[in-house]
Amino acid sequence: MGLPVNDQLNRSALLKQALYTFVLDAEGDVATALEQYSADRLKHWSATNLQGISRSDLAIDMFLTEGQVANQSVLDIFVQNQPTLAAAEAALVQSWKHAFNGLFAVVQVTAERYEVMNWLTAKRYWVTPNGTQSAGELSRLSPGEIVVTRLLPDGDSGWTFSGPLMLLGKLGKPKLAVAIGNFKNWFPNYLYGDAPELLAEAWQSVEHYHHDFVEFFGGDRVTLSGYELNKKLKDYQEVTTQRRLAELGVDGSKSLKDLVAESGMSEEEVAESVEAFGEDSGEVSRLLKGDQAIKMAMPPINLPDDLRRAEAVTVFVHPRWGQTFLKDYVRLTQLLSAADEAATAKADQLIQKYLKEDAVNVYVWRSLAQDHPEPLMASLGRCLNRSDLTPDDLDQVLAEAGKPLEPTLPEIASVPVHLRNLFQEALEEVGQSASKKKSKGKGKQKQKTGFAV
């Protein structure tokens, strides 16, 4: 029989403090690993503008439960160094490997606990404070409050707060959508930290996109003018949309309203069926009101203006790294192939630019190194004042430049229905707000002449 809740919580808090003291007092490999981990986290959070929370406290708290020292977890090392721990206590400590970061909405509050929902996964938890949160912070945790924090398992089904709290207030949908985007930038490895099944589905959608792209374009890398690429992407969208409709057994040349009438199904049944395939039921409702053919009613793909007007855009697509659009990749390869001094100087400028741009991921760099190994490493050597670089040093150079060597979930990945609905509703609210402002200021605007682009 387990400990009573209060005794369990007290024991959990004592164990957590013992773990904290053990790590902070440690020397050697543990201390070195903590220093490197904290430096990496602080660098990332500085680049992604994480504010409103103690970054150093957060980094230490994350290291306690996910830190690695010589291929061994910090939690394993701690348990090994505590021979007097009871089996139940050791099991509780080991369960902390399931701690995770999340962006939570407070659902309800009782005298001792808080029910919260992880906005990224829609999963709910009952959380008990562990005594490290201030009374002022806890008083703000009323229904509707949005908070960024970590949850730590506390027994069979309970949870407690771990590390500092970041209170964001009661956010409307547009600001909540922004907060979710920020969370993804701050904690990319915890986008679906408590829902591995959602993460697996998201990765499958990236692989599906890669397969469809290669099948349509004939390869995972293509270079076209921006104008031609934009046209091809529209054709690609038409083909893939028609295929998905065929998988659903739907004739894309008919309107959804006609198909519903033919099937004898209700609009609600159709929306539920389509939603099961990952589509937005709200979009289905919109299509039910119109007479457009389904495949023509889908919102069209359009490249940003700078890409659409570019002479040459190279697209890289990978089942893990996602997609990358570069309008100067061809120019860079031409410069690397040239031998004159002017071309070398311009190549070095582009290489320095690529080192700073997040969009130029490790997959692009490895592709470049495979096609142009010697001139690429020579250029990197000049940029970094390291003349001895070889292709074998590329990953180290990229890591030192802050490039992740392992992919995080790309932007093209599908998202759960509840998040898609939130983003759509947020966009609609922003659009309505912008329309109102435009309408109010219309009388004050001077008349313009010429052509609108």
N, C-alpha and C positions, 0 to 999 in steps of 0.2 A: 504494500500500500504506500502511495507517495506521500510527500509532506503536505500539510495544509498550505493553501495558496500563499498566505503571508509568510510562512516559514520558508516556502520554496522561493519566494521573491527575495527575501533577505539573504538566503544562501546564494542565490544567483548573483545578487549585488556584491556579496563578499568575494565570490569567485572571480567576478569581472574585475574588481579592484586588485585582487591578487595577480591576475593576468597582466593588468596594466603596470603594476609595480615590477613584476618580473621582467617585462619587456623594456621598461625605461631604465632599469638598473643593469640590464644585460650588457656585456662587453663582447668583443670579438665579432663573429659572423652575424649574430642577431642585431647588434648595434649598427653594423655596416649596412645590413639589409634595410633596417628601419630608416637610416639616413638617406639611402638611395631611393627607397619607395616614396618617402615624404618629398624629396626633391622633385621626383618625377610628377607626383600629384600636384604639387604647388606650381610647377611650371605649366602644367596643363590647365589648371584652374585660373592661372593668371592670363593665359592666352584666350580662355573662353569667358573671362570676366565674371567669375564666381564671386559674388559679394553678399554681405548680410549674414555671414556665418564664419566661425573661427576655422579657417582652412587648416591650420596646424593641428587643432584638436580633431577635426574630421579625418585628416590623413592618418593620425595615430590610431583612431578608433577603427578605421578600415584595415590598417595593417594588422591589428590584433586578430582579426577573424579571417583575413584573406592573404596575409603576408606569407612569403615563402623564403626559406633559408636553406640553401644547398639542397634543393629538391625535397625539402620537408616543410610541412606547414608549421606556422608559429604555434598553433593550437596543439599539434602533436608534440612539439618540443616542450611546451609548458606541462602537458600531462606527464610526459616522461620524467620531468624534473620535480614532480609532486607525488612521491611514492605513497603518501598517506591519504591521497584522495580515495574516497569510496567509489565503487563501480558506478553508482548512479550519478555522482558528481562528475566523474570523468566523461560519462555519456552526455551529460548536460553541456559540458565544455565542448565536446566534439560536435554537438548539434549546432553550435554557433557558426559552423562553416556555412550554414544556410541563412546567415544574416544577409540583408539586402538593403540597398538604397531605393527610395521611392518618393514619388510626389503624391501626397495623400490629401484627401478631403475628409474633414471630420464629419461623421454622419450623425452620431449621437453621443451624449455624455451622461455617465452615471456618477454616483458618489465616488467610485474608486477607479473606474475604467473609461476608456474612450473607444468607440467603434470608428474605424477609419477605413476608407476605400482607396486603394492604389489606383490612381487615374490611368496609369499606363495599361493595367490589366483588368480593371474592374473587380479585383478580388478584395474581400473585406476581412478585417482583423479586429479582435478585441485586444487592446493594448493597455497595460498597467504601467504607470510611471515607476521608475526604479530609485527615486530619491535624489537623482542628480539634476533634475530639471527644477528651475526656480518656480516659486508660486506665481510670479508675474507671467511667465511663459504659459504655465498650465491654465491660468485664468483666461487666456486668449483662445484656448482650444475649444471654441464653441462651434456648434453645427455650421458648416459652410466654410470654415477656415481652411486655407490651403497651407500645407506644411511640407517642407523637404526635410527628410530625416532618414535614419536607418532603423529597421526593426530587427530585434534579436529574439530567437526562440527562447521560451522560458517554460520548460516542461513539455508535457504532451501536446497541448493545444494552445497554450498562452504565448503572448508576445510582450516585449517591453521595448521602450525607446533605447537606442544605443547611440551615443555621441550627441553632438549639439543639434538643436532644432533651428530651422530657418522658417520663420513665419511670414507668409506672403500676403495674408489678409483674405478677405472674401472677394474673389475675382469674378468678373463677368467672363463670358465665353471668349471674347477676343484676347483678353489678357491671360486667361487660362491656357489658351492655345499657344501663346508666346511662352508661358512658363513651361509647358511640355517640351517645346523646342529647345529652350534653355537647358532643361534637365537632360535631354538627349546629348547636348554638347558637353555638359559637365560630367555626366556619368554614362558614356556610350555603352559600357558593358552591363548596365543595369536597366536597359530600356524595357526588357521584360524579365527582370531579375527573379520574380516569383512565379513565372509562367513559362517554363521551358517549352511547352506545347505551342504557345504563341510564337516563341522565337523560332522554333523549327518550321512553322508554317511561313513565317516571314522570309526565312532563308530559302525555302522551297520556291517562293514567288520570284526571288532573284534568279535562281537557277532556271526557272521557267522563262523569264524574260530573256536570259542569255540564249537559251535554246531557240526561242522564236526569232530573236535577232539574227543569229547565225544562219538559221534556215532561210530567212528572207533576204539577207544581204550577202550571203555566201561566205561569211567569215566573221571573226570577232574583232576585226579592225577594218574600218573603212574610211577613206578620205574623199570628200566631195566638196564642191563649192557650197557655201551656206545656203544659197538659193535652191540648189539641186537637192541638198540634204533635207531641207525643210519639206520639199515635195515628196521625197522618198519616204520620210517619216509619216506623212499623211497616208501614203499608200500602205505602209507597214501597219499603221493603225487600223486601216480598213480591213486588211487581211486577217489580222489577229482578232479584231472584234467579230468578224464574220465566223471565224473558227470557234470562238467562245460561244457565240449564239448557237452554232451548230451543235456544240457539245451539250447545250441545254435543250436541243431539239426545237429551236426557234427559227422561223423564217425571217431573216433580217430585212427583207424587202417590204414586209408588212408592218403596220403600226401595232404597237402593243395593245392598243384598244381593240383592234380587229382580232388579234390573236386571243385575247381574253374572251371576246364574244364567241369565237369559234370553239374554244375549249370548254366553255360552260363553267369555268372556275371563277371564283370571286376575285376581286382585286387584291384582297388581303392574302388569299392563298398564293397568288402569283408573286406578290412582294416577298412572302416568306420563302418561296421556292428559290427565287433569284438570290435572296440574301444568304441562303445556304451555300451558294457558290462564291460568296465573298463580295457580292455586289450591294450597292446602297439601296435600301428599300425606299428611301426618300426620292432618289433619282427615278426609281420605277414609278412612283406615284406621279412624278412630273410627266413622264412619258405617257402614262395612261390618259392624261388630259389632252394630248395632242394627236394629230393625224400624220405626223412625220414617220417615215420608215425608221425602224429602230437604229439601223446602222448609220443613218444620216443624222440622227439626233444626238449622237455622242459628241461631247465637246472636243474640238479638233486640237491636235498637237501643233504648237507653234514655237519655234526656237526664239530665244531673245534676239533683239535687233542686232547686237554686235556680232552674233554668230551667223545670223541669216544674211548679213551683208559681207561676210568674210570671203576671201578668195578661195581658201581651202580650210575645211574643218575636218579634223581627224577624230573619229569616235573609237574609243576602246570599250569593249564590253567583256566582263568576266563574271563567272558564276558566284564569286565571292566578293570581288572588289566593286561590282556594279558597273556603272557607265561613267565615262569621262569624255568631255568634249574639249578639244584643244584647237585653237585657230592658228597657232604658230608652231605646231609640231613639225610640219613639213619644212618650214623655214629653218628650224633648228637642225634637222637632219641634213639639209643642204649645206648649212654652215659648217657642220661637223665634217662633211665630206670634202670641203674646200681646204686648200693649203695656204692661202695668202693671209697676211697678217690682219687685214681688215676683217675678214670673215672670222678669224679666230677670236678677235676682240668682241665681235657681235655675238658669237656663240657663247662666250663666257658670260656675257650680260644675260642671255636667255637662261643659261644654266643657273645663275644666281637667282633669277626670277622663279624658276621652277622649284628651287630649294625652299622658297618662302611660301609658295602657293599650296594650300591644302588639297586642291583638286588634283594636283599631280601626285598620285599615290605611288606606292612601291611597285605595283604591277607595271605602271607606265615606265618607271625608271629601269626595271629589269628588262622590259621590252627594248628600251633604248640601248641598254648595255649589251643585249644579245645582238642587236643589229650594228652597233657602232662602238665596240668595247674600248678600243685604244684611244680614239679621239675623245670619247666621253670621259674616260678616267684622266686623260691629260688635261681636259678643261676643268674638271673638278679639282685636280691637283693645283692648277694655277689659281682657282678661286679660293681654295683653302690653304694655299701655301704648303702643299704636301706633294712633292714631286714623285714620291715612291708609291703612289696608289695603284692598285691593280683591281680588276673586276671582282676579286675575292673580298675586297674591302668595301664594296658598295653598300651592303646592308649596315655595316658599322657607321659609315658616313651618313646614311639616311637616318639612322637612329639618333645620331648626334645632332642632326638637323631638326629633330622632333617629328620625324615621319614614323607613324605606327607601322611595325613590320607585320602585324596581323590585321586583317580587315575587320572593321566593325560593320554593323548592318547598314547597307547603303540606303540612300534616299529613295531609290526606286522600289524598295520592298513594300509589299502591301501592309496595311495597318488594320487592326481590329475594327469591326463595324462601329463600335461605340466611339472610337477616336475619329474615324472618318466623318461620322455624323457631327461630332463636336467641331471639327475643322470647317465643315461646310456651313454650319450654323454661325460660326465665328465670322467667316467670310461674308455671309449674308448680312450680319449686323454691321460690319465695317462698311459694306457697300451701301446700306441704307443710311448710315451716318454721313458718309461722303456725299450721297445724293442730296441730303437735307442741307448740308453746308454749301454745296454748289448752288442749290436753288436759292438760298438766302443771299448769296453773293452775286447772283446773276445780274441784278440790276446795276451793280456798281462796275461791272467789267466793261472795258472799251471794246468796240466792235473790231474784230480782226479781219484782215484781208489775206488773200492767197489761198493755197491749198492745204488741207489737213492731210497728214501722212498717216 
